[in-house]
Amino acid sequence: MTVAVELAVVPEGALERAAVLALAGELDYTNAEQLRQDIVEALPSDSRDLIVDLTHLSFCDSTGIRVFLGLRTLVGERGGVVALADMQPRLTRIFRTTGLVHFFTVVPTVSDAVDFLRSR
């Protein structure tokens, strides 16, 4: 299976130095490393905060979760945070069960993520 990545700019004036990454499809051992490389290359160097829109991510295994943890490290080194928006119920359960919800900002929508980052 494949995962599609779309990197979008947050609407002008909404936030400074933030990027929105939208994922779609299935994220697993067959594509996690390529996705990680694609994200690192696509993420603007001046982006501090990252919003990951998970609306259309239908599956994620442990290698995919490692991609999220790597993003957290990368963004954290820039002094920013990763906000995960609109997680599907299965992924939400995994993040809660493993305690990963404590390492990310998890919000219901991208709009909520923008509001959270704006309030920081």
Secondary structure in CASP SS format (residue, H / E / C, confidence):
PFRMAT SS
TARGET T0000
AUTHOR 0000-0000-0000
METHOD secondary structure of the structure
MODEL  1
M C 1.00
T C 1.00
V E 1.00
A E 1.00
V E 1.00
E E 1.00
L E 1.00
A E 1.00
V E 1.00
V C 1.00
P C 1.00
E C 1.00
G C 1.00
A C 1.00
L C 1.00
E C 1.00
R C 1.00
A E 1.00
A E 1.00
V E 1.00
L E 1.00
A E 1.00
L E 1.00
A E 1.00
G E 1.00
E E 1.00
L E 1.00
D C 1.00
Y C 1.00
T C 1.00
N C 1.00
A H 1.00
E H 1.00
Q H 1.00
L H 1.00
R H 1.00
Q H 1.00
D H 1.00
I H 1.00
V H 1.00
E H 1.00
A H 1.00
L C 1.00
P C 1.00
S C 1.00
D C 1.00
S C 1.00
R C 1.00
D E 1.00
L E 1.00
I E 1.00
V E 1.00
D E 1.00
L E 1.00
T E 1.00
H E 1.00
L E 1.00
S E 1.00
F E 1.00
C E 1.00
D C 1.00
S H 1.00
T H 1.00
G H 1.00
I H 1.00
R H 1.00
V H 1.00
F H 1.00
L H 1.00
G H 1.00
L H 1.00
R H 1.00
T H 1.00
L H 1.00
V H 1.00
G H 1.00
E H 1.00
R C 1.00
G C 1.00
G C 1.00
V C 1.00
V E 1.00
A E 1.00
L E 1.00
A E 1.00
D C 1.00
M C 1.00
Q C 1.00
P H 1.00
R H 1.00
L H 1.00
T H 1.00
R H 1.00
I H 1.00
F H 1.00
R H 1.00
T H 1.00
T H 1.00
G C 1.00
L H 1.00
V H 1.00
H H 1.00
F C 1.00
F C 1.00
T E 1.00
V E 1.00
V E 1.00
P C 1.00
T C 1.00
V H 1.00
S H 1.00
D H 1.00
A H 1.00
V H 1.00
D H 1.00
F H 1.00
L H 1.00
R H 1.00
S H 1.00
R C 1.00
END
